[in-house]
Amino acid sequence: MSGPRTPAEDSTTDVVRWAAFSCVLVPVVLLLYGTSLAGATGTALGLAAVTAVCRLLLRQSERGATRLRQEELHGPSPRRRGRHHRTGTGAHRGGRHTGGNTPVG
């Protein structure tokens, strides 16, 4: 990663590291206590899958929180405003049309 990391990124990295450590440690302990190699391997694969999904969700949550923080500081980006949040004024924006230079006849 480039640049300094935020505390949230550090804590997420720590959680992922502990989870990866558990993916190795749990099967070893299971083998020491007499579980079959197939059972320990299945457990390792299951823990690895859960860890991968949790990591993905944590990263997605971080990106969403960063985007929300940026919108609070700087307002929404122009491409995310949507149809009902356009800037500017004009005849298509509603309001009264006085007719200004229209001759009354």
Secondary structure, 3 states (H helix, E strand, C coil): CCCCCCHHHHHHHHHHHHHHHHHHHHHHHHHHCCCCHHHHHHHHHHHHHHHHHHHHHHHHHHHHHHHHHHHHHHCCCHHHCCHHHCCCCCHHHCCCCCCCCCCCC
